[in-house]
Amino acid sequence: MKYNNSTNAFVESQELIPGGVNSPVRAFKSVNCNPVFFDYGKGSKVYDIDGNEYIDCISSWGPLIFGHADKKTQSKINEYLKRGTTYGAPTVIESEMAKKIIEFVPSIEKVRMVNSGTEATMSAIRLARGYTSKNLILKFAGNYHGHGDSFLIKAGSGAMTLGLPDSPGVTRNTAKDTVIAEFNSIESVSEQFKKNPDKIAAVIIEPVAGNMGLVESKKDFLVELRNLCDQNNSLLIFDEVMSGFRLSKGGAQELYNVIPDITTLGKIIGGGLPVGAYGGKSDIMDYLAPNGPVYQAGTLSGNPLAMSAGLSVLNRLDEKLFDRLELISKKIHEGFLQNINETGTNAIINRAGSMMTMFFTNNKKVENYNDAITCDLKKYAKYFKSMLDQGIYLPPSQFECMFISSVYSENDIKKIIQSNKKSLVSIL
Ligand SMILES: *Cc1c(COP(=O)(O)O)cnc(C)c1O
């Protein structure tokens, strides 16, 4: 494949935009090649500015569950676009959106809309701190909750591959209000509760983590986490920005049947436009202004254009869709496993529904951050490039997941599996 136009576009963008990109992982740094610039998408495919075609295995990091340029989403957006995009004042569609979220997500009785996942998590911990009158936040190594200062400590994906475990610019005073525990280790959590008695406002977790590659929580772990939070009067926050509406209508909390106090949402909820949300029990959410003392606001929050895109997607989430996603993802998973066996590659696969990561590691399991960092990043980089050259667009980092969409054809699935085999052979 030729990438001349993308290469030139990257030369120019680097003079204008820091690193040439508006979000670090897009620069392809950890896979040692230049990024591809996209022109348009249609269904399961994306097309770059050199005219190359790819099967998209990222779905814009999750949102595009119905693929690119989805007709139904577009027509809903158009309907609202014609009437004006924002009023900075309430609209009825915001209540429609809230109703849908409350219907789907078990823990949510009231919900506030924001414009990104980062905003949702930042607001959620402010609310938790205000509500509990405590200062500390406990997070897990390798979990990512957006780029808020309090979260840029052992933060997974971007920071992990770039070797920036802590970002300069985050003050020491902010960093010391975040304590870290090990994912899937309840002992490490109770240790922090013992060390910091009556100080931890909230525990925040990706119940199915997607930012150190795909790593699921163990069921017992989440149940015990819920108990520990109750015993210590700390709130439990599930960051379901990735898992929400993707693993099931109600997210990971529905699958695990563990109910958090606050849930943060993003990605799919915007149907491809910038949206985030956080919600929970009414008495906690009513602690927000204008009812309560904790302040949080947004000029474009809940704007009807974004709500229309998101609602169009949420309204079409049903059992049939999740069955289809499972079927497609299972085929790809099984195909990859067979390829791993046949080529004798040292790799394992973690998958939860339509989120999946192939880890190049000698480990038998990847259950936490320390397991994830045993991966052979050079091998992943070669694998990524080889797949790209065959027209398969994978996450440009070992520590991200594939996000499979519901519009893959049988041919797409076949091509993904065959290309995977060729790539594994080529990097042996
Ligand atoms: C993507 C992500 C975020 C941040 O959302 P943005 O919309 O990128 O700000 C937060 N938490 C999780 C779990 C995410 O995957």
The ligand as an ORCA input file, in Angstrom:
! r2SCAN-3c Opt
* xyz 0 1
  C     -12.245      7.000     26.664
  C     -12.371      6.870     28.147
  C     -12.478      7.982     28.989
  C     -12.310      9.379     28.477
  O     -13.315      9.766     27.591
  P     -13.016     10.989     26.579
  O     -14.330     11.160     25.886
  O     -11.910     10.547     25.717
  O     -12.667     12.158     27.417
  C     -12.710      7.783     30.331
  N     -12.814      6.537     30.835
  C     -12.723      5.445     30.065
  C     -12.876      4.097     30.682
  C     -12.467      5.576     28.702
  O     -12.313      4.484     27.958
*
